[in-house]
Amino acid sequence: MELNIAVCIKQVPASMEDIELTEDGEIDDKYLDYDINDWDNYALEAAVQLKEEYGGKVTIITVGPEEYEETIRMCFAKNADEAIRIYDDDLEDSDTYVKAKIIANVLKDRDFDLVFTGLQSADESHAQLGVALANLLEIPHASLVTELDYDPEEKKAIVNRELEGGLEEKMEIKTPAVLAIQTGINEPRYASVMGIRKARDKEIQLLTPNDLSISEEEIGPEGSLTRVEKLYKPPVGEMAEIFEGSPDETSEKLVETLNKKGLVS
């Protein structure tokens, strides 16, 4: 049996440090470089490893503008087989729920065994896509996946998922299923020079919401359940006060400070 695996990816700023905002409160992307979201890179590697072990096909799916195609081609260079990019201008300012709905519409009539997402994205950190996709597709899911295997005879994924306090839960999930992959599950490969050359000629299928019978009212800000009201840098607070002296002296100073600020009674 061969596996059909879909991997949802996103292109994000390569570094979220030293972000500058415009006067309108938007992120100034003039000097930003972009790359595949780190969590998605681990998800891609997990899918490719399963394909190499059991055979099958890895399909990249992304919701984004033409600039995303550079990242898609790097996925090809890492042994992905096909790619679908969904976009038109009406998708601007769509939230994660809208993107999940679009991807679910792509997948619902296709034969797939597993859908991988990264646990979260470096730019938004919502960790919503995997859960929303599973709900819309009405299939099982697991999040925070740190180990992964597959039983082709039983058609089930065997996963470890991260819990609080350093604990892990082992689960067996019948496929089709959605798995949200945590970083550290594997060691993502580098794209080879030969792989990069071959990736240049691979076709990327382009779809629009119209191709998926999704109306304008269902996408963009109107179809979104959440929206960004304002972006701003956190205000700079006062410097931390360092208490010096013996443990008894610093304890006394701490209690005195807490009393002054009304934090203890």
C-alpha positions as CSV (number, residue, x, y, z in Angstrom):
1,M,0.0,0.0,0.0
2,E,1.3,3.5,-0.8
3,L,0.6,6.5,1.3
4,N,-0.9,9.8,0.0
5,I,0.2,12.6,2.3
6,A,-0.7,16.2,2.2
7,V,1.6,18.7,3.9
8,C,0.3,22.3,4.7
9,I,3.0,24.9,4.6
10,K,3.4,28.6,5.1
11,Q,6.0,31.1,4.1
12,V,7.1,33.3,7.0
13,P,9.8,35.9,7.8
14,A,13.1,34.1,8.3
15,S,13.6,36.0,11.5
16,M,11.0,37.7,13.7
17,E,13.6,39.7,15.6
18,D,14.0,43.5,15.1
19,I,10.6,43.9,13.5
20,E,9.7,47.4,12.6
21,L,6.2,48.8,12.2
22,T,4.9,51.3,9.7
23,E,2.9,54.4,10.6
24,D,-0.2,52.4,9.9
25,G,0.7,49.7,12.4
26,E,1.6,47.2,9.7
27,I,4.8,45.1,9.7
28,D,7.4,46.8,7.5
29,D,8.6,43.9,5.3
30,K,11.0,46.0,3.3
31,Y,14.1,44.2,4.7
32,L,12.6,40.9,5.6
33,D,13.7,37.6,4.1
34,Y,11.2,34.7,3.9
35,D,11.5,30.9,4.3
36,I,9.3,27.9,5.1
37,N,7.8,28.0,8.6
38,D,10.1,26.0,10.9
39,W,7.3,23.7,12.2
40,D,6.2,23.0,8.6
41,N,9.7,22.0,7.7
42,Y,9.6,19.2,10.3
43,A,6.2,18.2,9.0
44,L,7.5,18.0,5.4
45,E,10.5,15.8,6.6
46,A,8.1,13.5,8.5
47,A,6.0,13.1,5.3
48,V,8.9,12.4,3.1
49,Q,10.4,9.9,5.5
50,L,7.1,7.9,5.5
51,K,6.9,8.1,1.7
52,E,10.4,6.8,1.4
53,E,9.6,3.9,3.7
54,Y,6.2,2.9,2.4
55,G,6.0,4.5,-1.0
56,G,3.4,7.0,-2.1
57,K,3.2,10.7,-2.8
58,V,3.7,14.0,-0.8
59,T,1.5,16.9,-1.9
60,I,2.3,20.4,-0.7
61,I,-0.7,22.7,-0.1
62,T,-0.4,26.4,0.7
63,V,-2.6,29.5,0.8
64,G,-0.5,32.4,-0.4
65,P,0.6,34.7,-3.2
66,E,3.1,34.0,-6.0
67,E,6.0,34.7,-3.8
68,Y,5.3,31.4,-1.9
69,E,6.4,29.5,-5.0
70,E,10.0,29.9,-4.1
71,T,9.4,28.0,-0.8
72,I,7.3,25.4,-2.6
73,R,10.2,24.7,-5.0
74,M,12.4,24.1,-2.0
75,C,9.9,21.5,-0.8
76,F,10.2,19.9,-4.3
77,A,13.9,19.9,-3.8
78,K,13.4,18.0,-0.5
79,N,11.5,15.2,-2.3
80,A,7.9,16.5,-2.3
81,D,6.0,15.4,-5.4
82,E,3.2,17.8,-6.2
83,A,2.0,21.2,-5.0
84,I,-1.3,23.2,-4.9
85,R,-1.3,26.9,-4.2
86,I,-4.6,28.7,-3.5
87,Y,-4.8,32.4,-3.9
88,D,-6.5,35.6,-5.2
89,D,-6.6,39.1,-3.9
90,D,-9.8,38.6,-2.0
91,L,-8.0,36.2,0.4
92,E,-6.0,39.1,1.9
93,D,-6.5,39.4,5.6
94,S,-8.1,36.0,5.9
95,D,-7.6,34.3,9.3
96,T,-6.6,30.8,10.1
97,Y,-10.2,29.5,10.0
98,V,-10.7,30.8,6.5
99,K,-7.4,29.1,5.3
100,A,-8.4,25.9,7.0
101,K,-11.8,26.0,5.2
102,I,-10.0,26.5,1.9
103,I,-7.6,23.7,2.4
104,A,-10.4,21.4,3.6
105,N,-12.3,22.1,0.4
106,V,-9.2,21.1,-1.6
107,L,-8.8,17.9,0.4
108,K,-12.4,16.7,0.8
109,D,-12.7,15.2,-2.7
110,R,-9.2,13.9,-2.8
111,D,-7.9,10.5,-1.7
112,F,-5.4,11.1,1.2
113,D,-4.2,9.1,4.2
114,L,-2.6,11.7,6.3
115,V,-2.6,15.5,6.5
116,F,0.4,17.1,8.2
117,T,0.6,20.7,9.5
118,G,3.3,22.3,11.6
119,L,2.1,22.8,15.2
120,Q,2.1,26.6,14.7
121,S,3.6,29.3,12.6
122,A,6.5,31.5,13.6
123,D,4.7,34.7,12.7
124,E,1.3,34.2,14.4
125,S,1.7,31.2,16.7
126,H,-2.0,30.4,16.8
127,A,-1.6,26.6,16.6
128,Q,-5.1,26.4,15.1
129,L,-4.8,25.1,11.6
130,G,-4.4,21.3,12.4
131,V,-7.4,21.3,14.8
132,A,-9.6,23.4,12.5
133,L,-8.8,21.2,9.5
134,A,-9.6,18.0,11.4
135,N,-12.9,19.5,12.5
136,L,-13.9,20.6,9.0
137,L,-12.9,17.3,7.5
138,E,-14.5,15.4,10.4
139,I,-11.5,13.1,10.8
140,P,-9.3,12.3,13.9
141,H,-6.3,14.4,14.8
142,A,-3.4,14.7,17.1
143,S,-1.4,17.8,18.0
144,L,2.1,18.3,19.4
145,V,3.3,15.1,17.7
146,T,6.9,14.3,18.7
147,E,7.2,10.7,17.4
148,L,5.5,9.1,14.5
149,D,5.2,5.6,12.9
150,Y,2.7,4.0,10.5
151,D,1.0,0.6,10.4
152,P,0.1,0.0,6.7
153,E,-1.8,-3.2,7.5
154,E,-4.1,-1.6,10.1
155,K,-4.0,1.8,8.3
156,K,-3.3,3.7,11.5
157,A,-0.7,6.2,12.7
158,I,1.1,5.5,16.0
159,V,2.2,8.8,17.6
160,N,3.6,10.3,20.7
161,R,2.2,13.7,21.6
162,E,3.7,16.1,24.1
163,L,1.8,16.9,27.2
164,E,2.4,19.3,30.1
165,G,5.2,18.7,32.6
166,G,7.4,16.8,30.2
167,L,4.9,13.9,29.8
168,E,4.0,12.2,26.6
169,E,0.9,10.4,25.4
170,K,1.1,7.5,23.0
171,M,-1.9,7.2,20.6
172,E,-3.1,5.0,17.7
173,I,-5.1,7.0,15.2
174,K,-7.0,5.5,12.3
175,T,-6.4,7.2,9.0
176,P,-7.3,9.4,7.3
177,A,-6.1,11.8,10.1
178,V,-4.6,15.2,10.7
179,L,-1.3,15.4,12.6
180,A,0.2,18.7,13.9
181,I,3.9,18.2,14.0
182,Q,6.2,19.5,16.8
183,T,9.8,20.6,16.1
184,G,12.5,18.1,17.1
185,I,10.6,15.1,15.7
186,N,13.3,14.6,13.1
187,E,16.2,16.3,11.4
188,P,15.0,18.2,8.3
189,R,17.1,17.6,5.3
190,Y,18.9,20.1,3.2
191,A,17.9,20.5,-0.4
192,S,20.6,19.1,-2.8
193,V,21.8,21.1,-5.8
194,M,20.4,18.4,-8.1
195,G,17.1,18.6,-6.3
196,I,16.9,22.4,-6.6
197,R,17.6,22.1,-10.3
198,K,14.9,19.5,-10.8
199,A,12.4,21.6,-8.8
200,R,12.6,24.5,-11.2
201,D,10.6,22.6,-13.9
202,K,7.9,21.1,-11.6
203,E,4.3,22.3,-12.1
204,I,2.5,24.1,-9.3
205,Q,-1.3,23.9,-9.5
206,L,-2.9,27.2,-8.9
207,L,-6.5,27.4,-7.6
208,T,-8.7,30.3,-6.5
209,P,-11.7,30.3,-4.1
210,N,-13.9,30.3,-7.2
211,D,-12.5,26.9,-8.3
212,L,-13.5,25.6,-4.9
213,S,-17.0,27.1,-5.0
214,I,-16.2,29.4,-2.0
215,S,-18.0,32.8,-2.2
216,E,-16.4,36.2,-1.5
217,E,-18.5,36.4,1.7
218,E,-16.7,33.3,3.1
219,I,-13.2,34.6,2.8
220,G,-11.2,37.7,3.7
221,P,-12.1,39.8,6.8
222,E,-15.8,39.1,6.2
223,G,-15.5,35.3,6.4
224,S,-12.9,35.4,9.2
225,L,-13.8,34.7,12.8
226,T,-10.9,36.7,14.2
227,R,-9.1,39.9,13.1
228,V,-6.0,41.9,14.2
229,E,-7.1,45.1,15.7
230,K,-3.7,46.7,16.3
231,L,0.0,45.9,16.2
232,Y,2.3,47.7,18.6
233,K,5.6,47.2,20.4
234,P,5.2,46.5,24.1
235,P,5.8,49.6,26.3
236,V,9.2,49.6,27.9
237,G,8.8,49.1,31.6
238,E,11.1,50.0,34.5
239,M,14.4,48.4,35.0
240,A,14.5,45.3,37.2
241,E,15.7,45.9,40.8
242,I,18.4,43.5,41.9
243,F,18.5,42.8,45.6
244,E,22.0,42.3,47.0
245,G,23.2,40.9,50.3
246,S,22.7,37.8,52.3
247,P,19.6,35.6,51.9
248,D,18.1,37.2,55.1
249,E,18.8,40.7,53.8
250,T,17.4,40.1,50.3
251,S,14.3,38.3,51.7
252,E,13.7,41.3,54.0
253,K,14.0,43.7,51.0
254,L,11.7,41.6,48.9
255,V,9.0,41.5,51.6
256,E,9.3,45.3,52.1
257,T,9.0,45.9,48.4
258,L,5.9,43.6,48.0
259,N,4.3,45.4,51.0
260,K,4.9,48.8,49.5
261,K,3.3,47.8,46.2
262,G,0.3,46.2,48.0
263,L,1.0,42.7,46.7
264,V,1.0,41.0,50.1
265,S,-1.0,41.7,53.2
